[in-house]
Amino acid sequence: MKKKALGLFMAAVLGTGVLAGCSGASGNDAASTETAGTTAAEAVSEAAESTAEAESTAAAGTTGEDSAERIQLELWDWWGDEQYGPVIEKLCSDFNASQDKYEVVHVNYPWGDVWTKALAATAAGDPPDIIIQDIRTVTHRAQAKQATELTDLVEAEGEGFMDQFYPQLADAMMYDGGIYGLPFVTDTRILYYDKDAFEEVGLDPEAPPQTWDELVEYARKLDVQNEDGSYERLGFFPGTLEWNAWAFSADGKDYTDAEGNVYVNTPEKVEMFENIYNDFYEYYGKRTLDNFSAEFGSGMTNPFVAGKVAMWVNTPTEFTKVRDYAPDKNYGVALMPALNEGGEHYSWGGGFSVEIPYGAKNVEGSWEFAKFLTSKESQVYWASQVYDTVANIEASEDPSLQEIPVFKAALEAMPTTVVTLDRLTAPGASDLVLPYLDEIILGNKTPQEALDEAQQQVEQLVQENAAQ
């Protein structure tokens, strides 16, 4: 039992990395192991520091008699940059202006650190009031009593309250029949393509590739190679999507399900990695792709913005790069290509939830703010500013957002988007599989060999958890 408890504790402090969408600090997914070594004792010892930092930040944001008369609530997240910071600050301000009982103060920590600090504060009995958490690990926090159960509050809102959210996101909030958070944002992956590049090589700019074979065919036409053999432009670069995400998009299946079934070495996943390796990494040479991608950056050096890549897969939030640095770019968006003719256009997503940590001092006020953040109005505003795919269905279907091509594509992709969860039956399964996928790309193992070995490892992980 001690081994299981430690495993759950470690899973609870895992932050979302590339698979978290939502792309780095904005997104939604594979758990990072950077803080996995945190022990319970270390977590408690950090609580004083966390609380002091939070109080300092909160104090800086509250002045005036009106603030002193209200009940102060702290929202913890990592949104302190120029893209996300002003947006969440405005939502806090709007909530504060909408009523006179509570005042939410925004407290942000660096990406990943916020969850470690929140765990420390919760363990010490002094958690934040509201926190933005990784949607993939809600069940871990629920089981470990690190999140407040919201079932009674949800039921008090009336029948159908959770129906306002995408069903796969609402399901992610559930543990043992209870509800432990509200979905905030999710993401999906869509195909971006350069319409001018399409026209340049004789492709129809209104007809993006629908299958993997078409993707490869178009990519060959869109490649621009220099006389020295280097590439001025790649038709398509698969390395912008994390390898685990490619696996999920192959057949629409996570590595495990709630019953402990394992789907690592499915025929579709094997075929997908045969395609990625043969059609791109072996075709170009890994060194060529590594050298080419070494020039990738952000802003004006973003490869799609700069015209270095004609097609790539990314989240809708990536549109902000086009909006800010290439507003005149003639681009298109489409569903991810199906693996085979007639197949589904599966995509992959993660996301974030709004949670009230266990032991929060004012659950009633925290609940009011959680509802505000996930309301249609707040979600439309958030989406219109940062281009996240929001969890509220009515908000995501709002006409003002559907005028934006990336949102229209994201809405179309949601029914076949796989939201992967870090299952209690196999915590850390994605991290376990990832090294085997790297072995494929390096050419050290065939896809069948690597995925067969990974299948065995995840099956063993499921067995170990079932025995505890």
GINOR-V800797 format. One record per backbone hydrogen bond with DSSP energy under -0.5 kcal/mol. CO is the residue of the C=O (numbers start at 0). NH is the residue of the N-H. E is the energy in kcal/mol with one decimal. If there is no record, write none. Layout:
CO|NH|E  CO|NH|E
This chain:
0|4|-2.6  1|5|-2.4  2|6|-2.0  3|7|-2.3  4|8|-2.2  5|9|-2.6  6|10|-2.2  7|11|-1.8  8|12|-1.0  9|12|-0.7  10|13|-1.0  14|31|-4.2  16|19|-1.7  16|28|-0.5  17|22|-0.5  18|20|-0.8  20|26|-0.7  22|25|-1.7  23|26|-0.8  26|20|-1.0  26|21|-0.5  27|19|-0.7  29|16|-3.1  31|14|-0.7  32|35|-1.2  34|37|-1.8  38|42|-2.6  39|43|-2.3  40|44|-2.1  41|45|-1.3  42|46|-0.6  43|46|-1.1  43|47|-0.5  45|49|-2.7  46|50|-3.1  47|51|-2.5  48|52|-2.5  49|53|-2.5  50|54|-2.8  51|55|-2.2  52|56|-2.5  53|57|-2.9  54|58|-2.7  55|59|-1.7  56|60|-0.9  57|60|-0.9  58|61|-1.2  63|67|-1.4  64|68|-1.5  65|69|-0.8  66|69|-0.8  69|71|-0.6  70|102|-2.5  72|74|-0.5  72|104|-3.4  73|75|-0.6  73|128|-0.8  73|129|-2.2  74|106|-3.1  75|131|-2.0  76|108|-2.3  77|79|-1.8  80|84|-2.3  83|87|-2.2  84|88|-2.3  85|89|-1.9  86|90|-1.9  87|91|-2.2  88|92|-2.4  89|93|-3.0  90|94|-2.3  91|95|-2.4  92|96|-2.0  93|97|-1.0  94|97|-0.7  94|98|-0.6  95|98|-0.6  100|70|-2.8  102|72|-2.9  104|74|-2.7  104|106|-0.5  106|76|-1.8  109|112|-0.7  109|113|-1.4  110|112|-0.6  111|114|-0.7  111|115|-1.2  112|116|-2.8  113|117|-2.1  114|118|-2.3  115|119|-2.1  116|120|-2.6  117|121|-2.7  118|122|-2.5  119|123|-1.5  120|125|-2.9  121|124|-1.4  129|75|-2.3  130|132|-0.6  130|354|-2.7  132|352|-2.4  133|136|-1.3  134|137|-0.8  135|421|-2.3  136|140|-1.5  137|141|-2.3  138|142|-2.6  139|143|-2.0  140|145|-3.2  140|146|-0.9  141|144|-1.3  145|357|-1.4  149|153|-2.8  150|154|-2.6  151|155|-1.8  152|156|-0.7  153|156|-1.0  154|157|-1.3  157|160|-1.3  159|162|-1.0  160|163|-1.2  161|164|-1.6  163|392|-2.9  165|168|-1.1  165|169|-2.4  166|170|-2.6  167|171|-0.7  169|172|-1.3  170|173|-1.6  172|179|-2.4  174|177|-2.4  177|174|-2.2  178|149|-3.9  178|150|-0.6  181|353|-3.2  183|390|-2.2  184|351|-2.4  185|388|-1.1  187|315|-0.5  189|191|-0.6  189|313|-2.3  190|333|-1.9  191|311|-1.9  192|194|-0.8  192|331|-2.7  193|197|-1.9  194|198|-2.4  195|199|-2.3  196|200|-1.4  197|200|-0.6  197|202|-3.1  198|201|-1.2  202|204|-0.6  203|206|-2.0  209|337|-2.7  210|214|-2.2  211|215|-2.3  212|216|-2.3  213|217|-2.9  214|218|-2.4  215|219|-2.2  216|220|-1.3  217|221|-1.9  218|222|-1.5  223|231|-2.6  223|232|-1.9  225|228|-1.8  229|225|-3.5  229|231|-0.5  232|223|-2.9  233|309|-2.7  234|310|-0.6  236|239|-1.0  237|240|-1.8  241|244|-0.8  241|245|-1.5  242|246|-1.8  243|247|-2.1  244|248|-2.0  245|249|-0.8  246|249|-0.8  246|250|-0.7  247|251|-1.8  254|262|-3.5  256|259|-1.8  260|256|-1.2  265|269|-2.3  266|270|-2.4  267|271|-2.4  268|272|-2.0  269|273|-1.9  270|274|-2.4  271|275|-2.5  272|276|-2.1  273|277|-2.7  274|278|-2.8  275|279|-1.1  275|280|-1.7  276|281|-3.7  276|282|-0.5  279|283|-2.7  279|284|-0.5  280|284|-1.3  284|288|-2.0  285|289|-2.9  286|290|-2.8  287|291|-2.2  288|292|-2.9  289|293|-1.3  291|294|-1.3  292|295|-1.7  297|300|-1.9  298|301|-1.6  300|296|-1.6  301|305|-3.0  302|307|-2.3  302|308|-1.5  303|306|-0.7  307|233|-2.6  309|193|-2.2  310|236|-1.0  311|191|-3.0  313|189|-2.8  314|317|-1.5  315|318|-1.9  316|319|-1.9  317|320|-1.6  317|321|-0.9  318|322|-3.2  319|323|-2.5  320|324|-2.3  321|325|-2.2  325|328|-2.3  328|330|-1.2  329|194|-1.8  329|195|-1.0  331|192|-2.5  333|190|-3.0  337|211|-1.7  339|342|-2.3  343|338|-0.5  343|345|-1.4  346|417|-2.4  348|419|-1.4  349|186|-0.6  350|134|-2.1  351|183|-2.5  351|184|-1.3  352|132|-2.7  352|354|-0.6  353|181|-2.1  354|130|-2.3  354|356|-0.6  355|147|-3.2  356|359|-1.8  361|365|-2.3  362|366|-2.6  363|367|-1.7  364|368|-1.9  365|369|-2.5  366|370|-2.5  367|371|-1.7  368|372|-2.6  369|373|-1.4  371|374|-1.1  374|378|-2.5  375|379|-2.6  376|380|-2.0  377|381|-2.6  378|382|-2.5  379|383|-2.3  380|384|-1.1  381|384|-0.8  381|385|-2.4  382|386|-1.9  387|389|-0.8  388|185|-3.5  390|165|-1.5  390|392|-0.5  391|395|-2.4  392|396|-1.6  394|397|-1.6  397|400|-1.3  397|401|-2.0  398|402|-0.9  400|403|-2.0  402|404|-0.6  403|406|-1.0  403|407|-1.8  404|408|-2.4  405|409|-2.2  406|410|-2.7  407|411|-1.8  408|412|-1.7  409|413|-1.4  410|414|-0.5  412|415|-1.2  413|416|-1.8  415|346|-2.0  415|417|-0.5  416|418|-0.7  417|348|-2.6  417|419|-0.9  420|422|-1.3  422|425|-0.8  425|428|-1.5  427|431|-1.6  428|432|-2.0  429|433|-2.1  430|434|-0.7  432|435|-1.3  432|436|-1.4  433|437|-2.0  434|438|-1.6  435|439|-1.2  436|440|-1.9  437|441|-2.3  438|443|-2.1  438|444|-1.2  439|442|-1.3  445|449|-2.8  446|450|-2.6  447|451|-2.1  448|452|-2.1  449|453|-2.3  450|454|-2.3  451|455|-1.8  452|456|-1.9  453|457|-2.4  454|458|-2.5  455|459|-2.1  456|460|-1.9  457|461|-2.5  458|462|-2.2  459|463|-2.5  460|464|-2.0  461|465|-2.1  462|466|-1.6  464|467|-0.7
